[in-house]
Amino acid sequence: MVKKGVKHLLIDLPSVDRGKDGGELLCHNTFWNTKGKIRMDATITELIYVDNKIDDGTFFLNLQVAPFENDASPSKPILYKIED
């Protein structure tokens, strides 16, 4: 995903990493490139809900993030369908 230029990953799982990985957080660290130039403009939004009625497609994302100084923050992702 990083090589494809994905900057905002939204998933319906509690985490992109396994629950028991010994604290390695491999997916998080890879996505943000924590061992190199950190991708400060990239986000991971976990545990989202998207109704099954919404078709796959291309969307604009309005990712509203609470202004917390922390490594995690609640967010409100809003999708706007781009008409084909």
C-alpha positions in Angstrom: 0.0 0.0 0.0 2.8 2.4 0.8 4.4 1.7 -2.7 1.0 2.4 -4.3 0.8 5.8 -2.5 -2.0 5.0 -0.1 -2.0 7.7 2.5 -5.2 7.0 4.4 -6.1 3.4 5.3 -9.6 2.7 6.6 -10.5 -0.7 7.9 -13.4 -2.4 9.7 -11.1 -4.4 12.0 -10.0 -3.3 15.5 -6.4 -3.1 14.3 -4.3 -3.7 11.2 -2.0 -5.7 13.4 -2.6 -9.0 15.2 -3.8 -8.8 18.7 -0.8 -10.7 20.1 2.3 -9.8 18.1 4.6 -9.1 21.1 4.2 -5.3 20.6 5.9 -5.4 17.1 3.1 -3.6 15.3 4.6 -4.6 12.0 1.7 -3.2 9.9 1.6 0.2 11.7 5.4 0.5 11.5 5.5 -0.4 7.8 2.7 1.9 6.9 4.3 4.9 8.7 7.9 3.9 7.8 9.0 4.3 11.4 12.5 3.1 10.5 13.1 5.7 7.8 11.5 9.0 6.9 8.2 8.9 8.9 5.1 9.4 6.8 3.6 12.2 8.9 0.8 12.7 6.3 -0.5 9.1 6.5 -3.3 7.9 8.7 -4.9 4.5 9.7 -8.5 4.6 10.8 -9.5 1.3 12.4 -12.9 -0.1 13.4 -15.0 1.9 10.9 -18.5 0.9 9.8 -19.5 1.1 6.2 -23.0 -0.1 5.4 -23.1 -3.0 2.8 -25.5 -0.9 0.7 -22.5 1.3 -0.2 -21.0 0.1 -3.5 -17.2 -0.1 -4.0 -15.9 2.8 -5.9 -13.9 6.0 -5.8 -14.6 8.5 -3.1 -13.4 11.8 -1.7 -12.5 11.4 2.0 -13.2 14.1 4.6 -11.3 12.7 7.6 -12.2 14.8 10.6 -9.7 14.2 13.3 -9.9 15.4 16.9 -7.0 17.8 17.7 -5.3 15.7 20.4 -1.5 15.7 20.9 -1.3 11.9 21.0 -0.4 8.8 18.9 -4.2 8.1 18.5 -7.2 10.2 18.1 -10.9 9.7 17.5 -12.0 10.5 13.9 -15.1 10.9 11.8 -14.4 9.8 8.2 -17.0 11.0 5.7 -17.0 9.6 2.2 -18.3 11.5 -0.9 -19.0 9.3 -3.9 -17.3 10.4 -7.1 -19.7 9.8 -10.0 -18.2 7.7 -12.8 
